[in-house]
Amino acid sequence: MNNPSRMSALFTAAVLITCANLTTMAQSRAEAVLDSMPHVKRIEQAAISPDGRRVAYIVGGELAIVPATGGASWSISVENQLALRDVSWSSDSKQVVFIADLPGDVPAAQVWTASASGGAPVKCAELKGFASSPSFSPDGSTLALLFIEGMPRVAGPLQPMTPLAGVIDEEVFEQRLTTIDLASNKVAQVTPADMYVYEYDWFPDGHSWAATAAHGSGDANWYIAKLYRIDVHSGEMHEIYTPQLQIADPHVSPDGKHVAFIEGLMSDEGVTGGDVFVVSTAGGTPRNLTPNIKSSPSYLSWTGSEQISFAQSVDGRSGIAAVNISSGSIKPLWSGEQFLGTAPQPTASISRDASRIAVVRQSPTDPPEVWAGPIGEWKQLTNVNAEAKPRWGVMLNFHWKNEATDVEGWLMLPKDFDPTKTYPLIVNVHGGPSSSCAPRWDSRIMGPESAMGYFAFCPNPRGSYGQGEAFTRGNVKDFGGGDFRDIIAGVDAISKQYPVDPHRLGIRGHSYGGYMTMWAETQTQRFAAAVAGAGLSDWLSYYGVNEIDEWMIPFFGASVYEDPVVYAKSDPMHFVKAVKTPTLILVGDSDGEVPMEQSVEWWHALKDLKVPVKFVVYPHEGHVFIKPADSRDYSLRSFEWFEEWFGKAEAKH
């Protein structure tokens, strides 16, 4: 019975039968609302040239360049109209380099360059494996990129994992720094075959890189990566710094004397937050340039030998600031209720002299578009989503206090809100926990909830970004403690100010949000319905089956085998007998971050305890769903679940 393949097949069959039945039913109210949501094109990247004159951007795999002051754009395409990604500028602002993905189930890619002023692009290499992050050397003669030769899937722990089969021995595909000589198109893998490189930046002399890297599995060991100086020609690696926590976004100063990076408690690779540090390229003790800052820097760029500009999450908003590396003085440059970037945390592309930046700017009322200009004086450059209009209510930055902690989050009012009526409220717990809710354009979660006549609440409890590193570390050895109390206090504070129906409260989340949903069910019976996506139900079994076990050590101080007590007090399964809340459980069968078995355990326990429960497994999906049909089904089932149980609660009371 403990056969994962057999379990997956059984659950897959159940999902397919349920989906087939769903197609024969009349359209539900939830489906009508979901289908009415505005569709927008995803802007995947916006990069300003070093001289600040042009902006390259990618929308739906299509690359274009536009003057930074506005005007007509021109497109760049390659053979067979392949999808493009990862665009980067040359130092002289005359060329761009980008990746073109080849079709097929196994990753393969081409590397291209193109003149910024027009002309046919030039193919530099074709690679069998996963390639990313191409960049020009300072003199423009060489390309560097990250490459995993022979990788059978797209890299990263969010992607569907390759199923285990046969005799199991850890097979590691290392991501190596690779060069392409532009005169000969010769490809050379430079860094050692036993080292996984995550991020890198060129030294100004073009002979070295600064990089974050670790031995072993790339998915798991990002959490223990170190900072290195790497010789471009020999691949020899010299350690610069062993961090106390996680590090990201390394950048070498214009004079080559320092490396700046962000260090902090981070739960997911690519979801960056922490403090800005600088260290000598020769090594030594780094300096924290932003100690006690009440924000979470998420992206940085050198804008002079003495100045670092950075994007940040600050009190639920996006912000931009600059810090002087000698004096440590921090100068806020901009903050607002528009989210900057395409990633979970704020980002910006900044010109060499900081005179202009390019951003993907969005808000609850304005869909994503590319903007550029002096900081805070941006001009809109694209109109790819001009037809999209919000079909939901007003979104507010909501603040409350719990115990001695100041907390904030985002509250979306029901569409056509009438203060004389009462409405349900759904709590949407973000993933992470090192992440944050922000005022983004949201036609998938909070928008549909508002359109259905619900309050939609996304809190940033302790453990989130936006209030400084001490706040982000506020849930260390305390998962489900202070963070859960912060969330419940937020529900109470909203209920005092707005007409919330106490009998129609719901909670949902994915990943850490899925864990917190499961945990909430064990701590209170206030919720009429719950939706747990990729939730973590049992720390002991989770530690043994997940693909990224190193992430838990900074949060709990030890492995579950070394200190089971610290995990047990935060373990939903230890308190499962208290659960009464009707629960929908959703998960991908190839999830490596929070494997399907965690959802199986929760489903089995609730079924045994006679709690109303429905379980849906999505075949060949990872931690983040790739197939649009599955993403839609996930959303639809969630909204229909709340609709069903809110209706029953209303009828009962």
C-alpha positions as CSV (number, residue, x, y, z in Angstrom):
1,M,0.0,0.0,0.0
2,N,3.0,2.3,0.4
3,N,3.6,2.5,-3.3
4,P,3.8,6.2,-4.4
5,S,3.1,5.4,-8.1
6,R,0.0,3.4,-7.2
7,M,-1.2,6.2,-4.8
8,S,-0.6,8.8,-7.5
9,A,-2.5,6.8,-10.1
10,L,-5.5,6.4,-7.7
11,F,-5.7,10.1,-6.9
12,T,-5.2,11.0,-10.6
13,A,-8.1,8.8,-11.5
14,A,-10.2,10.4,-8.9
15,V,-9.3,13.9,-10.1
16,L,-10.1,13.0,-13.7
17,I,-13.5,11.5,-12.8
18,T,-14.4,14.6,-10.8
19,C,-13.3,17.0,-13.6
20,A,-15.4,15.0,-16.1
21,N,-18.4,15.3,-13.9
22,L,-17.8,19.0,-13.4
23,T,-18.0,19.7,-17.2
24,T,-21.6,18.4,-17.3
25,M,-22.9,20.7,-14.6
26,A,-24.3,24.2,-15.1
27,Q,-21.9,27.0,-14.6
28,S,-21.6,27.9,-10.9
29,R,-21.6,31.4,-9.5
30,A,-17.9,31.0,-8.7
31,E,-17.2,29.9,-12.2
32,A,-19.0,32.9,-13.7
33,V,-17.1,35.2,-11.4
34,L,-13.8,33.6,-12.3
35,D,-14.5,33.8,-16.0
36,S,-15.4,37.5,-15.7
37,M,-12.0,38.4,-14.3
38,P,-9.8,40.6,-16.7
39,H,-7.0,38.8,-18.4
40,V,-3.6,40.4,-18.6
41,K,-0.4,39.7,-20.3
42,R,2.5,38.9,-18.0
43,I,5.5,41.2,-18.3
44,E,8.4,38.9,-17.5
45,Q,11.2,41.4,-17.4
46,A,12.2,45.0,-17.9
47,A,15.9,45.9,-18.2
48,I,17.3,49.4,-18.8
49,S,20.5,49.9,-20.7
50,P,23.5,51.0,-18.6
51,D,23.4,54.4,-20.3
52,G,19.7,54.8,-19.5
53,R,18.6,55.4,-23.1
54,R,16.7,52.2,-23.8
55,V,14.6,49.6,-22.1
56,A,14.4,45.9,-23.2
57,Y,11.3,44.1,-22.0
58,I,9.7,40.6,-22.4
59,V,6.0,39.9,-22.6
60,G,4.8,36.4,-23.1
61,G,8.2,35.3,-24.4
62,E,8.4,38.2,-26.9
63,L,11.3,40.6,-26.7
64,A,11.1,44.3,-27.6
65,I,13.2,47.4,-27.0
66,V,11.8,50.9,-26.5
67,P,13.4,54.3,-25.9
68,A,13.5,55.1,-22.1
69,T,11.8,58.4,-22.8
70,G,9.0,56.8,-24.7
71,G,8.2,56.2,-28.3
72,A,7.9,53.4,-30.8
73,S,9.3,50.0,-29.7
74,W,10.8,47.4,-32.0
75,S,10.6,43.6,-31.6
76,I,13.4,41.1,-31.7
77,S,12.5,37.5,-32.8
78,V,14.5,34.4,-33.7
79,E,14.0,31.4,-35.9
80,N,10.7,29.5,-35.4
81,Q,9.4,32.3,-33.2
82,L,10.8,30.7,-30.1
83,A,9.9,32.0,-26.6
84,L,12.6,34.3,-25.3
85,R,13.7,35.1,-21.7
86,D,16.5,36.4,-19.6
87,V,17.6,39.5,-21.5
88,S,20.7,41.4,-20.5
89,W,22.6,44.5,-21.8
90,S,26.2,44.9,-22.8
91,S,28.3,47.4,-20.8
92,D,28.4,49.8,-23.8
93,S,24.6,49.6,-24.1
94,K,24.9,48.6,-27.8
95,Q,23.8,44.9,-27.6
96,V,21.5,42.6,-25.7
97,V,21.9,38.9,-25.0
98,F,19.0,36.5,-24.3
99,I,17.9,32.9,-24.1
100,A,15.5,31.1,-26.6
101,D,13.9,27.9,-25.3
102,L,13.6,25.0,-27.7
103,P,10.4,23.0,-27.7
104,G,10.3,19.6,-26.0
105,D,10.0,17.9,-22.7
106,V,13.7,18.1,-21.9
107,P,15.3,21.5,-21.5
108,A,17.4,22.8,-24.4
109,A,18.1,26.4,-25.3
110,Q,19.8,28.7,-27.7
111,V,21.9,31.8,-26.8
112,W,21.5,34.9,-29.0
113,T,22.8,38.4,-29.2
114,A,21.2,41.4,-31.0
115,S,22.1,45.0,-31.7
116,A,20.1,47.5,-29.7
117,S,19.6,49.6,-32.8
118,G,18.2,46.9,-35.1
119,G,19.4,44.2,-37.4
120,A,19.2,40.4,-37.4
121,P,20.0,38.7,-34.1
122,V,23.0,36.3,-34.0
123,K,22.9,32.8,-32.6
124,C,25.9,32.1,-30.4
125,A,25.3,28.6,-29.1
126,E,22.8,25.8,-28.8
127,L,22.9,24.0,-25.4
128,K,21.3,20.7,-24.3
129,G,20.2,21.4,-20.7
130,F,18.9,24.3,-18.7
131,A,20.5,27.7,-19.3
132,S,19.9,31.0,-17.6
133,S,21.2,34.4,-16.6
134,P,23.4,35.3,-19.6
135,S,25.6,38.4,-19.5
136,F,28.4,40.1,-21.4
137,S,31.9,40.5,-20.1
138,P,32.9,44.1,-19.4
139,D,34.8,44.3,-22.7
140,G,31.9,42.6,-24.6
141,S,34.1,39.8,-26.0
142,T,32.6,37.0,-24.0
143,L,29.3,35.8,-22.7
144,A,28.8,34.1,-19.3
145,L,25.7,32.1,-18.3
146,L,24.5,29.5,-15.8
147,F,24.2,26.1,-17.4
148,I,23.1,22.6,-16.2
149,E,24.2,20.2,-18.9
150,G,21.8,17.3,-19.5
151,M,19.2,18.5,-16.9
152,P,16.0,16.5,-17.5
153,R,13.7,19.3,-16.3
154,V,13.5,23.0,-15.7
155,A,15.8,23.9,-12.8
156,G,14.4,24.9,-9.4
157,P,12.5,23.4,-6.5
158,L,9.2,24.9,-7.6
159,Q,9.2,22.8,-10.8
160,P,7.7,19.3,-11.1
161,M,10.3,16.8,-9.7
162,T,11.5,13.8,-11.6
163,P,10.0,10.7,-10.0
164,L,12.2,8.2,-8.2
165,A,12.7,4.9,-9.9
166,G,15.1,2.0,-9.7
167,V,18.1,1.9,-7.4
168,I,18.2,5.3,-5.7
169,D,21.5,7.2,-5.4
170,E,21.5,11.0,-5.3
171,E,22.0,12.2,-8.9
172,V,23.2,15.8,-8.9
173,F,23.0,18.0,-11.9
174,E,25.3,20.9,-11.1
175,Q,24.7,24.5,-12.4
176,R,28.0,25.7,-13.7
177,L,29.3,29.0,-14.9
178,T,29.9,28.7,-18.6
179,T,31.4,31.0,-21.2
180,I,30.9,31.6,-24.9
181,D,33.7,33.3,-26.8
182,L,31.9,35.6,-29.2
183,A,34.7,35.5,-31.8
184,S,34.6,31.7,-32.1
185,N,31.4,30.7,-30.4
186,K,33.4,28.2,-28.4
187,V,31.5,27.0,-25.3
188,A,33.4,26.2,-22.1
189,Q,32.1,25.1,-18.7
190,V,34.4,26.9,-16.2
191,T,33.4,26.2,-12.6
192,P,34.1,22.8,-11.0
193,A,31.7,19.9,-11.8
194,D,30.9,19.4,-8.1
195,M,29.8,23.0,-7.4
196,Y,26.3,24.5,-8.0
197,V,26.4,28.2,-8.8
198,Y,23.3,30.2,-8.1
199,E,24.1,33.9,-8.9
200,Y,27.1,35.7,-10.2
201,D,28.5,39.1,-11.3
202,W,31.5,40.1,-13.4
203,F,34.4,41.9,-11.9
204,P,35.1,45.2,-13.8
205,D,38.4,43.8,-15.2
206,G,36.6,40.8,-16.7
207,H,39.0,38.2,-15.2
208,S,36.8,37.1,-12.3
209,W,33.3,36.7,-11.1
210,A,31.7,37.1,-7.6
211,A,29.2,34.2,-7.1
212,T,27.1,32.4,-4.6
213,A,27.6,28.6,-4.7
214,A,27.5,25.4,-2.8
215,H,28.4,21.7,-3.2
216,G,25.7,19.2,-3.8
217,S,22.0,19.4,-4.7
218,G,21.1,22.8,-6.1
219,D,17.5,22.7,-4.8
220,A,18.5,22.1,-1.2
221,N,21.8,23.7,-0.8
222,W,21.0,27.3,-1.8
223,Y,20.4,27.7,2.0
224,I,24.0,27.1,2.8
225,A,25.6,28.8,-0.2
226,K,28.8,30.8,0.3
227,L,30.3,33.8,-1.5
228,Y,33.2,33.1,-3.8
229,R,35.6,34.9,-6.2
230,I,36.0,32.7,-9.3
231,D,38.8,32.9,-11.9
232,V,37.1,33.2,-15.4
233,H,39.9,31.3,-17.1
234,S,40.8,28.5,-14.7
235,G,37.5,28.2,-12.7
236,E,39.5,28.3,-9.5
237,M,37.3,29.3,-6.6
238,H,38.4,31.4,-3.6
239,E,36.0,31.8,-0.7
240,I,35.2,35.4,0.3
241,Y,32.5,34.9,2.9
242,T,30.6,32.1,4.8
243,P,27.2,33.7,5.8
244,Q,25.3,33.2,9.0
245,L,22.0,33.0,7.1
246,Q,21.0,33.0,3.4
247,I,22.6,35.3,0.8
248,A,21.4,36.6,-2.6
249,D,22.0,39.2,-5.3
250,P,25.8,39.6,-5.3
251,H,27.2,42.7,-7.1
252,V,30.8,43.9,-7.5
253,S,31.5,47.6,-7.0
254,P,32.7,49.6,-10.0
255,D,36.2,49.8,-8.6
256,G,36.3,46.0,-8.0
257,K,37.1,46.5,-4.3
258,H,33.8,45.3,-2.7
259,V,31.0,42.9,-3.2
260,A,27.5,43.9,-2.0
261,F,24.8,41.3,-1.3
262,I,21.7,40.8,0.7
263,E,21.8,38.5,3.7
264,G,18.8,37.5,5.8
265,L,16.4,34.7,6.9
266,M,15.0,33.6,3.5
267,S,12.7,30.6,3.1
268,D,12.7,30.4,-0.7
269,E,15.4,30.9,-3.4
270,G,14.5,33.9,-5.4
271,V,12.2,35.5,-2.8
272,T,14.8,37.9,-1.4
273,G,14.8,40.0,1.7
274,G,17.2,40.9,4.4
275,D,19.9,43.5,5.0
276,V,22.4,45.0,2.6
277,F,26.0,43.9,3.3
278,V,29.3,44.8,1.8
279,V,32.6,42.9,2.0
280,S,36.1,43.3,0.6
281,T,36.7,41.2,-2.5
282,A,39.8,40.0,-0.7
283,G,37.6,38.6,2.1
284,G,37.3,39.5,5.7
285,T,34.4,40.6,7.9
286,P,31.4,42.1,6.0
287,R,29.6,45.2,7.2
288,N,25.9,45.4,7.6
289,L,24.9,48.7,5.9
290,T,21.3,48.6,7.0
291,P,21.1,47.4,10.6
292,N,17.8,48.0,12.2
293,I,16.2,49.3,9.0
294,K,12.4,48.9,9.2
295,S,12.2,47.4,5.7
296,S,13.4,44.4,3.7
297,P,15.8,45.2,0.8
298,S,15.1,42.8,-2.0
299,Y,17.3,43.9,-5.0
300,L,20.5,46.1,-5.1
301,S,22.7,47.8,-7.7
302,W,25.9,49.8,-7.4
303,T,25.2,53.4,-8.5
304,G,28.7,54.7,-7.8
305,S,31.8,53.4,-6.0
306,E,30.4,54.6,-2.7
307,Q,26.7,54.2,-3.2
308,I,24.3,51.2,-3.4
309,S,20.7,51.7,-4.5
310,F,18.2,49.1,-3.5
311,A,14.5,48.2,-3.9
312,Q,12.7,47.1,-0.8
313,S,9.5,46.0,0.9
314,V,8.5,48.6,3.4
315,D,5.3,48.5,5.6
316,G,3.4,46.6,2.9
317,R,4.6,48.9,0.1
318,S,7.4,49.0,-2.4
319,G,10.3,51.4,-1.9
320,I,13.6,52.5,-3.3
321,A,16.5,53.8,-1.2
322,A,20.2,54.4,-1.4
323,V,23.0,53.8,1.2
324,N,26.6,55.2,1.3
325,I,29.0,52.5,2.0
326,S,31.4,54.7,3.9
327,S,29.1,56.7,6.1
328,G,26.2,54.1,6.3
329,S,23.7,56.9,5.7
330,I,20.5,55.7,4.2
331,K,18.5,58.0,1.9
332,P,14.9,57.0,1.1
333,L,14.2,57.9,-2.6
334,W,10.6,56.7,-3.1
335,S,7.8,54.7,-1.5
336,G,4.3,54.1,-2.8
337,E,1.3,51.7,-3.1
338,Q,2.4,50.5,-6.5
339,F,4.2,47.2,-6.6
340,L,7.5,47.4,-8.5
341,G,8.6,44.3,-10.3
342,T,7.4,40.9,-11.5
343,A,8.9,38.7,-8.8
344,P,7.3,38.2,-5.3
345,Q,9.5,41.0,-3.9
346,P,10.1,44.5,-5.4
347,T,12.8,44.9,-8.1
348,A,14.0,47.6,-10.4
349,S,16.5,48.0,-13.2
350,I,18.7,51.0,-12.6
351,S,21.0,52.8,-15.1
352,R,24.7,53.1,-14.3
353,D,24.5,56.6,-13.0
354,A,21.1,56.1,-11.3
355,S,19.5,58.9,-13.4
356,R,16.9,56.5,-14.7
357,I,15.3,53.3,-13.7
358,A,12.9,50.8,-15.5
359,V,10.2,49.1,-13.5
360,V,7.2,46.9,-14.1
361,R,4.7,48.8,-12.2
362,Q,1.3,47.6,-11.0
363,S,-1.4,48.2,-8.4
364,P,-4.8,46.8,-7.5
365,T,-6.3,49.4,-9.9
366,D,-3.7,49.4,-12.6
367,P,-2.5,46.3,-14.5
368,P,1.3,45.7,-15.1
369,E,3.1,47.9,-17.6
370,V,6.7,49.0,-18.2
371,W,7.6,52.4,-16.9
372,A,10.9,54.3,-16.9
373,G,12.4,57.6,-15.9
374,P,14.0,59.3,-12.9
375,I,13.0,57.7,-9.7
376,G,9.4,58.5,-8.9
377,E,8.9,60.4,-12.2
378,W,8.4,57.4,-14.4
379,K,6.7,57.5,-17.8
380,Q,4.6,54.6,-19.0
381,L,6.3,52.9,-22.0
382,T,3.9,50.1,-22.8
383,N,0.2,49.6,-23.1
384,V,0.0,45.8,-23.4
385,N,-2.8,45.6,-20.8
386,A,-4.6,48.8,-21.6
387,E,-8.0,47.0,-22.0
388,A,-7.9,45.4,-18.5
389,K,-10.1,47.0,-15.9
390,P,-10.5,45.9,-12.3
391,R,-13.7,44.1,-11.5
392,W,-13.2,44.0,-7.7
393,G,-13.5,46.3,-4.7
394,V,-11.1,48.8,-3.1
395,M,-7.9,47.5,-1.6
396,L,-6.6,49.1,1.6
397,N,-3.4,48.8,3.6
398,F,-4.7,47.7,7.0
399,H,-2.7,48.1,10.3
400,W,-3.4,46.5,13.7
401,K,-1.6,45.7,16.9
402,N,-1.1,42.3,18.5
403,E,0.5,42.1,21.9
404,A,3.5,44.4,21.5
405,T,3.7,43.8,17.7
406,D,2.7,46.3,15.0
407,V,1.3,44.3,12.1
408,E,-0.1,45.2,8.6
409,G,-1.6,43.5,5.6
410,W,-3.9,44.2,2.7
411,L,-7.7,44.2,2.9
412,M,-9.9,44.2,-0.3
413,L,-13.4,45.2,0.3
414,P,-16.3,43.4,-1.4
415,K,-17.2,44.7,-4.8
416,D,-20.0,47.3,-4.5
417,F,-19.4,47.4,-0.7
418,D,-22.5,48.4,1.4
419,P,-21.6,49.1,5.0
420,T,-25.2,48.2,6.1
421,K,-24.7,44.6,5.0
422,T,-22.6,41.8,6.5
423,Y,-20.1,39.9,4.3
424,P,-17.9,36.8,4.6
425,L,-14.2,37.2,5.0
426,I,-11.4,35.0,3.6
427,V,-7.9,35.0,5.1
428,N,-5.3,34.4,2.4
429,V,-2.0,33.4,4.1
430,H,1.0,34.1,1.9
431,G,3.7,31.5,1.2
432,G,7.2,31.6,2.5
433,P,7.0,32.4,5.4
434,S,9.7,34.9,4.3
435,S,7.6,36.8,1.8
436,S,4.9,39.4,1.9
437,C,1.5,40.5,0.6
438,A,1.7,43.6,-1.5
439,P,-0.7,45.8,-3.6
440,R,-0.5,43.9,-6.8
441,W,-3.0,43.5,-9.6
442,D,-4.8,40.3,-8.5
443,S,-7.3,38.7,-10.8
444,R,-6.7,35.2,-9.5
445,I,-7.2,35.2,-5.7
446,M,-8.3,38.4,-3.9
447,G,-10.0,39.9,-7.0
448,P,-12.4,37.0,-7.5
449,E,-13.1,36.8,-3.7
450,S,-14.0,40.5,-3.7
451,A,-16.2,40.0,-6.8
452,M,-18.0,37.2,-5.1
453,G,-19.0,39.5,-2.3
454,Y,-16.3,38.6,0.3
455,F,-13.8,40.6,2.3
456,A,-10.4,39.4,1.1
457,F,-7.6,39.7,3.7
458,C,-3.9,39.0,3.1
459,P,-1.9,39.6,6.4
460,N,1.8,40.1,6.9
461,P,2.4,38.5,10.3
462,R,5.7,38.2,12.0
463,G,8.0,36.2,9.8
464,S,7.1,38.3,6.8
465,Y,9.1,40.9,4.9
466,G,8.5,44.7,5.2
467,Q,9.4,45.6,8.8
468,G,13.1,44.7,9.1
469,E,15.1,41.6,9.7
470,A,14.1,41.3,13.4
471,F,10.5,41.1,12.3
472,T,11.3,38.5,9.7
473,R,13.0,36.4,12.3
474,G,10.0,36.7,14.6
475,N,8.7,33.2,13.9
476,V,12.0,31.4,14.5
477,K,11.3,28.3,16.6
478,D,7.7,29.6,16.8
479,F,5.8,28.5,13.7
480,G,2.1,28.7,14.4
481,G,2.7,30.8,17.5
482,G,3.1,34.5,17.2
483,D,2.4,34.5,13.5
484,F,-1.0,32.7,14.0
485,R,-1.9,35.1,16.8
486,D,-1.1,38.0,14.5
487,I,-3.4,36.7,11.8
488,I,-6.3,36.1,14.3
489,A,-5.8,39.5,15.8
490,G,-6.0,41.0,12.3
491,V,-9.4,39.2,11.7
492,D,-10.6,40.6,15.0
493,A,-9.4,44.2,14.2
494,I,-11.2,44.1,10.8
495,S,-14.3,42.7,12.4
496,K,-14.4,45.7,14.7
497,Q,-14.2,48.2,11.8
498,Y,-16.2,46.4,9.1
499,P,-19.4,44.3,8.9
500,V,-17.9,40.9,8.8
501,D,-20.2,37.9,9.3
502,P,-18.5,35.8,12.1
503,H,-20.2,32.7,10.9
504,R,-18.7,32.9,7.4
505,L,-15.0,33.1,8.0
506,G,-12.6,31.2,5.7
507,I,-8.9,30.6,5.5
508,R,-6.7,29.5,2.7
509,G,-3.1,29.4,1.6
510,H,-0.4,27.5,-0.4
511,S,2.9,26.2,0.9
512,Y,3.5,28.0,4.2
513,G,0.0,29.3,3.7
514,G,-1.2,25.7,3.4
515,Y,0.7,24.8,6.6
516,M,-0.9,27.8,8.4
517,T,-4.3,26.7,7.2
518,M,-3.8,23.2,8.6
519,W,-2.5,24.7,11.8
520,A,-5.3,27.2,12.2
521,E,-7.8,24.3,12.0
522,T,-6.2,22.7,15.0
523,Q,-6.2,25.9,17.0
524,T,-9.7,27.4,16.4
525,Q,-13.1,26.4,15.1
526,R,-14.0,29.9,14.0
527,F,-13.5,29.1,10.3
528,A,-16.5,27.8,8.4
529,A,-14.2,26.5,5.6
530,A,-10.6,26.0,4.7
531,V,-8.5,25.4,1.6
532,A,-5.0,24.0,2.1
533,G,-2.8,24.0,-1.0
534,A,0.5,22.1,-0.7
535,G,0.3,22.2,3.0
536,L,2.7,20.8,5.5
537,S,1.0,18.5,8.1
538,D,3.7,16.5,9.8
539,W,7.2,17.8,10.4
540,L,8.8,14.4,11.0
541,S,7.7,12.8,7.8
542,Y,8.1,16.1,5.9
543,Y,11.8,16.3,6.9
544,G,12.4,12.9,5.4
545,V,10.6,13.3,2.0
546,N,11.1,17.0,0.9
547,E,13.7,18.1,-1.6
548,I,14.9,21.2,0.3
549,D,15.5,20.1,3.9
550,E,18.2,22.7,4.5
551,W,15.7,25.5,4.7
552,M,14.4,24.3,8.1
553,I,17.7,24.5,10.1
554,P,17.7,28.4,10.3
555,F,14.1,28.4,11.3
556,F,14.2,25.6,13.9
557,G,17.9,25.6,14.9
558,A,18.4,21.9,14.3
559,S,17.1,19.0,12.2
560,V,13.9,17.2,13.3
561,Y,16.0,14.2,14.3
562,E,18.3,16.3,16.6
563,D,15.5,18.4,18.2
564,P,12.1,16.9,17.6
565,V,10.5,18.9,20.5
566,V,10.9,22.3,18.8
567,Y,9.1,20.9,15.7
568,A,6.4,19.0,17.6
569,K,4.9,22.1,19.2
570,S,4.3,23.5,15.7
571,D,3.1,20.2,14.2
572,P,-0.5,20.2,13.0
573,M,-0.7,16.4,13.2
574,H,-0.1,16.5,16.9
575,F,-3.3,18.4,17.3
576,V,-5.4,17.0,14.5
577,K,-8.1,15.6,16.7
578,A,-9.3,19.2,17.4
579,V,-10.1,19.8,13.7
580,K,-13.8,20.3,12.8
581,T,-13.4,22.7,9.8
582,P,-14.6,21.4,6.3
583,T,-11.3,21.3,4.3
584,L,-10.4,21.2,0.6
585,I,-6.9,19.9,0.0
586,L,-5.1,20.6,-3.3
587,V,-1.6,19.5,-4.3
588,G,0.6,18.6,-7.3
589,D,1.8,15.0,-7.4
590,S,5.4,16.0,-8.3
591,D,5.8,18.7,-5.6
592,G,9.3,18.6,-4.2
593,E,9.1,21.5,-1.8
594,V,6.0,20.1,0.1
595,P,5.5,16.6,-1.3
596,M,2.1,15.2,-1.9
597,E,2.4,12.8,1.0
598,Q,1.9,15.7,3.4
599,S,-1.5,16.3,1.9
600,V,-2.3,12.6,1.9
601,E,-1.6,12.4,5.7
602,W,-4.0,15.4,6.4
603,W,-6.7,14.0,4.1
604,H,-6.4,10.6,5.7
605,A,-6.6,12.0,9.3
606,L,-9.6,14.2,8.6
607,K,-11.4,11.5,6.7
608,D,-10.8,9.1,9.7
609,L,-12.1,11.8,12.1
610,K,-15.3,12.3,10.0
611,V,-14.4,15.9,9.1
612,P,-15.8,17.0,5.7
613,V,-12.9,16.9,3.4
614,K,-12.2,16.8,-0.3
615,F,-8.8,15.9,-1.8
616,V,-7.6,16.8,-5.3
617,V,-4.2,15.8,-6.7
618,Y,-2.9,17.3,-10.0
619,P,-0.8,15.0,-12.1
620,H,2.7,16.2,-13.2
621,E,2.4,19.5,-11.3
622,G,5.1,20.8,-8.9
623,H,4.9,23.3,-6.1
624,V,3.8,26.0,-8.5
625,F,1.4,24.9,-11.2
626,I,2.5,25.1,-14.8
627,K,-0.6,24.1,-16.8
628,P,-3.2,26.9,-17.0
629,A,-6.1,24.4,-16.9
630,D,-4.8,23.1,-13.5
631,S,-4.4,26.6,-12.2
632,R,-7.9,27.5,-13.2
633,D,-9.3,24.3,-11.7
634,Y,-7.4,25.0,-8.4
635,S,-9.0,28.4,-8.2
636,L,-12.5,27.3,-9.2
637,R,-12.6,24.5,-6.7
638,S,-11.4,26.8,-3.9
639,F,-14.1,29.4,-4.6
640,E,-16.8,26.8,-4.9
641,W,-15.7,25.3,-1.6
642,F,-16.1,28.5,0.2
643,E,-19.4,29.2,-1.6
644,E,-20.8,25.8,-0.5
645,W,-19.8,26.1,3.2
646,F,-20.6,29.8,3.6
647,G,-24.0,29.0,2.3
648,K,-24.5,26.2,4.8
649,A,-23.2,28.4,7.6
650,E,-25.6,31.2,6.6
651,A,-28.6,28.8,6.5
652,K,-27.7,27.4,9.9
653,H,-27.5,30.8,11.6
